Amino acid sequence: MNLIKSLLVAASLMVAATATAQNTTTDKRDSLPADAIIVRRVPLESKPSLQSKEDILVVDTIPSSSDGLSIVLYNDNTWQYIRNRNIDVLDETIYTENWNDKIQPYDIEQKDLPISMVIDLVDSLKSYHYPFKGRVTSKYGPRRGRVHQGTDIDLETGDPVYATFDGRVRVTTFVRGGYGNLVIIRHDNGLETYYGHLSEISVKPNDWVTAGQVIGKGGSTGRSTGSHLHYEMRYKGHTFDPERLIDFATGTLRRETFLLKRTYFSPYSRFTQDFEEEIQSDEEDKRIAAEAAAIKYHIVKRGDTLGRIAINNHTTVTKLCQLNGIKRTSTLRIGQRIRVR
């Protein structure tokens, strides 16, 4: 009983510390872009995988101050938070909006996303685990004339593949000539992770998963020339470089909070800078927003010419041609939209 009481006291202190940390984080967000989306806050080191506790017995389960959270004690003197996901859902809309079995469930154009989004990745529940720790064999971005939308990590067929964050399985399927055996998980922080070329799948759609849970085994199914994990990170259906968040060689998470910029969704945008530099580039975000707001178009009417449009909008025909990718001799169509600024 003394051990249990000590753990309860420690857990209470941890909850209090977490609340304090979250309040501090809120204070710091005042300097972030006005249009930033706050998604939510969970450590940099990967938590132990659940597989490692298969031979360890549960001694007791202790309730906490939250109905959605319990503390489990093991016979090796360790403990772990266990969440009741039917109660403890951080944002129910994450698991209802665009929740379907499509590989791409969203119909949101990149231009319609905010310029920047603040995504809190980790909190005191230590809800992070590397998908697989190994050598990156192919990076995100252009590859042999095509866009490689994820990161390939070397592994052996049968190696365990882990859920990256807490979340819920949205899709398990087989994609011939592409992903092969594929698992897609949507997470509490709003991100989705894709795990491709698996030899086995250990979960099914709508299963709640915890970071570090084995969701399948590595393989070479689908369009693959050798065993590896094809791993993607997406936000609202748009991919970005997973190496911005994870150092796959060490398995560590690069940061607790991530400023995801709309420019990162370009296949030519790869991990190059740390979080402090991203925060400092707020001025760049504002400049991009100002340029976007200054864009102006003219709808072609009967009798319009490039010369007349240029005069009426205080610009030149040369500038109009550059902005619209047309020539001076191009024929204008009634109703055509011409960018004038």
Stockholm file with secondary structure:
# STOCKHOLM 1.0

chainA/1-341         MNLIKSLLVAASLMVAATATAQNTTTDKRDSLPADAIIVRRVPLESKPSLQSKEDILVVDTIPSSSDGLSIVLYNDNTWQYIRNRNIDVLDETIYTENWNDKIQPYDIEQKDLPISMVIDLVDSLKSYHYPFKGRVTSKYGPRRGRVHQGTDIDLETGDPVYATFDGRVRVTTFVRGGYGNLVIIRHDNGLETYYGHLSEISVKPNDWVTAGQVIGKGGSTGRSTGSHLHYEMRYKGHTFDPERLIDFATGTLRRETFLLKRTYFSPYSRFTQDFEEEIQSDEEDKRIAAEAAAIKYHIVKRGDTLGRIAINNHTTVTKLCQLNGIKRTSTLRIGQRIRVR
#=GR chainA/1-341 SS CHHHHHHHHHHHHHHHHHHHHHHHHHHHGGGSCTTCEECCCCCCSCCCCGGGGTTCCEEEEEECSSTTEEEEEETTSCEEEEECTTTCCSCGGGGTTTCSSCSSCCCCCGGGSCSEEEEECCCTTCCCCCSCCSCEEECSEEETTEEECSEEEECCTTCEEECSSSEEEEEEEEETTTTEEEEEEEETTSEEEEEEEESEECCCTTCEECTTCEEEECBCCSSCSSSEEEEEEEETTEEECGGGTEETTTTEESCSEEEEEGGGGSTTCCCCCCHHHHHHTHHHHHHHHHHHHHCCEEECCTTCCHHHHHHHTTCCHHHHHHHHTCCTTCCCCTTCEEECC
#=GC SS_cons         CHHHHHHHHHHHHHHHHHHHHHHHHHHHGGGSCTTCEECCCCCCSCCCCGGGGTTCCEEEEEECSSTTEEEEEETTSCEEEEECTTTCCSCGGGGTTTCSSCSSCCCCCGGGSCSEEEEECCCTTCCCCCSCCSCEEECSEEETTEEECSEEEECCTTCEEECSSSEEEEEEEEETTTTEEEEEEEETTSEEEEEEEESEECCCTTCEECTTCEEEECBCCSSCSSSEEEEEEEETTEEECGGGTEETTTTEESCSEEEEEGGGGSTTCCCCCCHHHHHHTHHHHHHHHHHHHHCCEEECCTTCCHHHHHHHTTCCHHHHHHHHTCCTTCCCCTTCEEECC
//
